[in-house]
Amino acid sequence: MYKAQLRWQTVFILLALAMTWGANMAFIKFAAREVAPLFMAGLRSLVATVFIFLYMRWRGIPVFPSAVITGHGAVVGMLFAAEFALIYVGLQYTLASRTYLLVYTAPFFAALGAHFFLKDDRLNWWKGTGLVVAFAGVALLFVRKLGPSTSGSLKGDFMALVAGALWAATTLYIKRYLTGQTRPLQAVFFQLFFSFPLLLGLSFLTESPLMSGFSMLTGISLFYQCIIVAFLSYLVWFVLVSRYPVSIMHAFSFFTPVFGVFFSGILILGETIGSNLIMALILVSLGMLLVNYHPAAK
């Protein structure tokens, strides 16, 4: 049994995660000047896997507890790899703004999947309204940058939409088959360990050159992606996933693009804070209040 409503400490942690993932957009842009995208994603999983493996051995935590659990872990890794492969390949056909918006349909898929496949995580009127309001806030950030639809962009749009569904599916699968059977650290390890061969393999087949240089800024960017995001933030995320409903957890990911626009545009490019960013933050915050609202039972 897990808690159905978030405490303020958990909300603070989720906001910190959203900030961390939002800032990751900027670091990816920095490293992408010298590192191919899929190679970067595979390298991130590989480096984080090594650190997690060493930490698990130091703590005496079994890496592969059983054949059944390892099999579920392989599924998680393949879902994770497919998600990022679709995002990076899809970006070749459609705009980044459209990709971002479609990937963040994930909370809808997560809430719908949790309603049918998980116990005690039902979709209700409050959650549904909150998700719509929060998504409207995210859409407001990109509405002027979506551009017209073409036959080519529709292909990339579909890939981004499937990537969002896969993100939700990964969380749902972990919640159903690994939560309670493994430690959160093992779930993180499975996701990264089984994903890096697929990502690197796809990179070797489709990308050239893999690296065109390696500046200090690229090194800092890769450190942030590998250690801060793939190791530490994913570990915190899976600890929370094991304790709280998937629908509520995924809903807070709507803050990620808001913080991403803030870090990428305001802090890095020096743009001013526009009314759309303020309104987006208000709508996402209101949506999260509705998602986390539980009226007293009569």
C-alpha positions as CSV (number, residue, x, y, z in Angstrom):
1,M,0.0,0.0,0.0
2,Y,1.3,3.4,-0.9
3,K,0.4,7.0,0.1
4,A,-2.3,8.6,-2.0
5,Q,-1.5,12.2,-1.3
6,L,1.8,14.0,-1.4
7,R,3.3,15.7,1.6
8,W,4.9,19.1,1.2
9,Q,8.4,17.5,1.6
10,T,7.7,15.2,-1.3
11,V,6.3,18.1,-3.4
12,F,9.5,20.0,-2.8
13,I,11.6,17.0,-3.9
14,L,9.5,16.6,-7.1
15,L,10.0,20.3,-7.9
16,A,13.7,19.8,-7.4
17,L,13.6,16.9,-9.8
18,A,11.7,18.9,-12.4
19,M,14.3,21.7,-12.1
20,T,17.1,19.1,-12.5
21,W,15.5,17.6,-15.6
22,G,14.6,21.0,-16.9
23,A,18.2,22.3,-16.6
24,N,19.3,19.0,-18.4
25,M,17.9,20.4,-21.6
26,A,20.5,23.2,-21.5
27,F,23.3,20.8,-20.7
28,I,22.2,18.6,-23.6
29,K,22.3,21.6,-26.0
30,F,25.9,22.4,-24.8
31,A,27.2,18.9,-25.3
32,A,25.3,18.4,-28.6
33,R,27.8,20.9,-30.2
34,E,30.5,18.2,-30.0
35,V,28.7,14.9,-29.3
36,A,26.1,13.1,-31.4
37,P,22.7,12.9,-29.6
38,L,22.2,9.1,-29.5
39,F,25.8,8.5,-28.6
40,M,25.4,11.0,-25.8
41,A,22.3,9.2,-24.5
42,G,24.1,5.8,-24.6
43,L,27.2,7.2,-23.0
44,R,25.1,8.7,-20.2
45,S,23.5,5.3,-19.5
46,L,26.9,3.5,-19.7
47,V,28.7,5.9,-17.3
48,A,25.8,5.9,-14.8
49,T,25.6,2.1,-15.0
50,V,29.2,1.8,-13.9
51,F,28.8,4.1,-11.0
52,I,25.6,2.4,-9.8
53,F,27.2,-1.1,-10.2
54,L,30.2,0.0,-8.0
55,Y,27.9,1.5,-5.4
56,M,25.8,-1.6,-5.3
57,R,28.8,-3.9,-4.9
58,W,30.1,-1.6,-2.1
59,R,26.7,-1.8,-0.3
60,G,26.4,-5.5,-0.9
61,I,23.2,-5.1,-3.0
62,P,22.6,-8.0,-5.4
63,V,22.9,-6.8,-9.0
64,F,20.7,-9.6,-10.5
65,P,18.5,-11.0,-7.7
66,S,16.8,-13.6,-9.8
67,A,16.2,-14.6,-13.4
68,V,12.6,-13.5,-13.3
69,I,13.5,-10.0,-11.9
70,T,16.3,-9.7,-14.4
71,G,13.9,-10.4,-17.2
72,H,11.6,-7.7,-16.0
73,G,14.6,-5.4,-15.8
74,A,15.5,-6.2,-19.4
75,V,12.0,-5.1,-20.4
76,V,12.4,-1.8,-18.5
77,G,15.7,-1.2,-20.2
78,M,14.4,-1.8,-23.7
79,L,11.4,0.5,-23.0
80,F,13.7,3.2,-21.8
81,A,16.1,2.8,-24.8
82,A,13.2,2.9,-27.3
83,E,11.8,6.0,-25.7
84,F,15.0,8.0,-26.2
85,A,15.7,6.5,-29.6
86,L,12.3,7.7,-30.8
87,I,12.8,11.2,-29.4
88,Y,16.2,11.7,-31.0
89,V,15.3,10.1,-34.3
90,G,11.9,12.0,-34.3
91,L,13.7,15.3,-33.9
92,Q,15.1,14.8,-37.4
93,Y,11.6,15.1,-38.8
94,T,9.8,17.6,-36.6
95,L,10.4,20.7,-34.5
96,A,11.8,20.4,-30.9
97,S,8.8,22.4,-29.6
98,R,6.4,19.8,-31.1
99,T,8.4,17.0,-29.7
100,Y,8.5,18.4,-26.2
101,L,4.8,19.0,-26.2
102,L,4.0,15.4,-27.4
103,V,6.4,13.7,-25.1
104,Y,4.7,15.4,-22.2
105,T,1.5,13.6,-23.0
106,A,3.1,10.9,-20.8
107,P,1.2,11.9,-17.6
108,F,-2.1,11.2,-19.5
109,F,-0.9,7.7,-20.5
110,A,0.4,7.1,-17.0
111,A,-2.9,8.1,-15.4
112,L,-4.9,6.0,-17.8
113,G,-2.7,3.0,-17.5
114,A,-2.6,3.2,-13.7
115,H,-6.4,3.3,-13.7
116,F,-6.7,0.0,-15.4
117,F,-3.5,-1.9,-14.4
118,L,-2.6,-0.7,-10.9
119,K,-4.6,-1.0,-7.6
120,D,-5.6,2.1,-5.6
121,D,-4.6,4.5,-8.4
122,R,-7.8,5.4,-10.1
123,L,-8.4,8.3,-12.4
124,N,-11.1,10.7,-11.1
125,W,-12.6,14.0,-12.0
126,W,-10.0,16.0,-10.0
127,K,-7.0,14.2,-11.5
128,G,-8.4,14.5,-15.0
129,T,-9.1,18.2,-14.7
130,G,-5.7,18.8,-13.1
131,L,-3.9,17.0,-16.0
132,V,-5.7,19.0,-18.6
133,V,-5.0,22.3,-16.9
134,A,-1.3,21.5,-16.4
135,F,-1.0,20.3,-20.0
136,A,-2.6,23.6,-21.1
137,G,0.1,25.4,-19.3
138,V,2.8,23.4,-21.1
139,A,1.1,23.9,-24.4
140,L,1.1,27.7,-23.8
141,L,4.9,27.7,-23.7
142,F,5.2,26.3,-27.3
143,V,2.0,27.4,-29.0
144,R,3.9,30.0,-31.1
145,K,6.7,27.7,-32.0
146,L,4.7,24.6,-33.2
147,G,4.7,25.5,-36.9
148,P,2.5,23.9,-39.6
149,S,2.0,20.2,-39.9
150,T,3.5,18.4,-42.9
151,S,3.7,14.8,-44.0
152,G,7.3,14.8,-42.8
153,S,6.6,16.4,-39.4
154,L,3.7,14.0,-38.8
155,K,6.2,11.1,-38.8
156,G,8.3,12.9,-36.1
157,D,5.2,13.9,-34.2
158,F,4.1,10.2,-34.0
159,M,7.5,9.2,-32.8
160,A,7.3,11.8,-30.0
161,L,3.8,10.7,-29.0
162,V,4.9,7.0,-28.8
163,A,8.0,8.1,-26.8
164,G,5.6,9.8,-24.3
165,A,3.6,6.6,-24.1
166,L,6.8,4.5,-23.5
167,W,7.9,6.8,-20.7
168,A,4.6,6.2,-19.0
169,A,4.8,2.5,-19.8
170,T,8.2,2.2,-18.2
171,T,7.0,3.7,-14.9
172,L,3.9,1.5,-14.9
173,Y,5.9,-1.6,-15.6
174,I,8.3,-0.9,-12.8
175,K,5.4,-0.1,-10.4
176,R,3.6,-3.4,-11.2
177,Y,6.5,-5.9,-11.6
178,L,9.5,-4.5,-9.7
179,T,8.2,-2.3,-6.8
180,G,8.2,-4.5,-3.7
181,Q,10.4,-7.1,-5.4
182,T,13.5,-4.9,-5.8
183,R,15.2,-1.9,-4.3
184,P,14.9,1.4,-6.2
185,L,18.7,1.3,-6.9
186,Q,18.2,-2.0,-8.7
187,A,15.4,-0.6,-10.8
188,V,17.7,2.3,-11.9
189,F,20.5,-0.1,-12.7
190,F,18.2,-2.3,-14.9
191,Q,16.9,0.7,-16.8
192,L,20.4,2.0,-17.6
193,F,22.3,-1.4,-18.0
194,F,19.9,-2.8,-20.6
195,S,19.5,0.5,-22.4
196,F,23.0,1.5,-23.2
197,P,23.9,-1.3,-25.6
198,L,20.8,-0.5,-27.7
199,L,21.4,3.2,-27.7
200,L,25.1,2.9,-28.5
201,G,24.4,0.3,-31.2
202,L,21.8,2.6,-32.9
203,S,24.3,5.4,-32.6
204,F,27.1,3.5,-34.3
205,L,24.7,2.6,-37.1
206,T,23.1,6.0,-37.7
207,E,25.5,8.8,-36.5
208,S,28.8,10.0,-37.8
209,P,31.0,11.5,-36.4
210,L,30.2,10.4,-32.8
211,M,32.3,13.2,-31.4
212,S,33.8,16.3,-33.1
213,G,35.6,17.6,-30.0
214,F,35.7,17.6,-26.2
215,S,35.7,20.9,-24.5
216,M,35.5,21.6,-20.7
217,L,31.9,22.7,-21.2
218,T,31.1,19.3,-22.9
219,G,32.8,17.5,-20.0
220,I,30.7,19.5,-17.4
221,S,27.5,18.8,-19.5
222,L,28.2,15.0,-19.6
223,F,29.0,14.9,-15.9
224,Y,25.7,16.6,-15.2
225,Q,23.8,14.2,-17.4
226,C,25.6,11.0,-16.2
227,I,25.9,11.6,-12.5
228,I,23.3,14.3,-11.5
229,V,20.5,13.1,-13.8
230,A,21.0,9.5,-14.7
231,F,22.4,8.4,-11.3
232,L,21.1,10.6,-8.5
233,S,17.9,12.0,-9.9
234,Y,16.7,8.7,-11.3
235,L,17.4,7.0,-8.0
236,V,15.3,9.6,-6.1
237,W,12.5,9.3,-8.7
238,F,12.3,5.5,-8.3
239,V,12.3,5.8,-4.5
240,L,9.2,8.1,-4.9
241,V,7.6,5.8,-7.5
242,S,7.7,3.0,-5.0
243,R,5.8,5.0,-2.4
244,Y,3.3,7.1,-4.3
245,P,0.7,6.7,-7.1
246,V,2.1,6.8,-10.6
247,S,-0.6,9.2,-11.8
248,I,0.4,11.8,-9.3
249,M,4.1,11.3,-9.7
250,H,4.0,11.7,-13.5
251,A,1.8,14.7,-13.3
252,F,4.6,16.7,-11.6
253,S,6.7,16.1,-14.7
254,F,4.7,18.9,-16.3
255,F,7.0,21.3,-14.4
256,T,10.0,20.0,-16.3
257,P,9.4,21.9,-19.6
258,V,8.5,25.0,-17.7
259,F,11.8,25.0,-15.8
260,G,13.5,23.9,-19.1
261,V,12.3,27.0,-20.9
262,F,13.4,29.1,-17.9
263,F,16.9,27.7,-17.7
264,S,17.5,27.5,-21.5
265,G,15.9,30.8,-22.5
266,I,16.2,33.1,-19.5
267,L,19.4,32.1,-17.8
268,I,21.4,31.0,-20.8
269,L,20.1,33.1,-23.7
270,G,19.4,36.1,-21.6
271,E,15.7,36.4,-22.7
272,T,13.2,38.2,-20.5
273,I,10.5,36.4,-18.5
274,G,7.4,36.6,-20.7
275,S,3.8,36.5,-19.7
276,N,3.4,33.0,-21.3
277,L,6.1,31.6,-18.9
278,I,4.3,33.1,-15.9
279,M,0.9,31.9,-17.0
280,A,2.3,28.4,-17.8
281,L,3.7,28.2,-14.2
282,I,0.4,29.2,-12.8
283,L,-1.6,26.7,-14.8
284,V,0.8,23.8,-14.1
285,S,0.8,24.7,-10.4
286,L,-3.0,24.9,-10.4
287,G,-3.2,21.5,-12.2
288,M,-0.9,19.9,-9.6
289,L,-3.2,21.2,-6.8
290,L,-6.1,19.5,-8.5
291,V,-4.3,16.3,-9.1
292,N,-3.2,16.1,-5.5
293,Y,-6.6,17.1,-4.2
294,H,-8.5,14.4,-2.3
295,P,-11.9,15.5,-1.1
296,A,-12.9,14.1,2.3
297,A,-15.0,11.0,2.1
298,K,-18.6,11.4,3.3
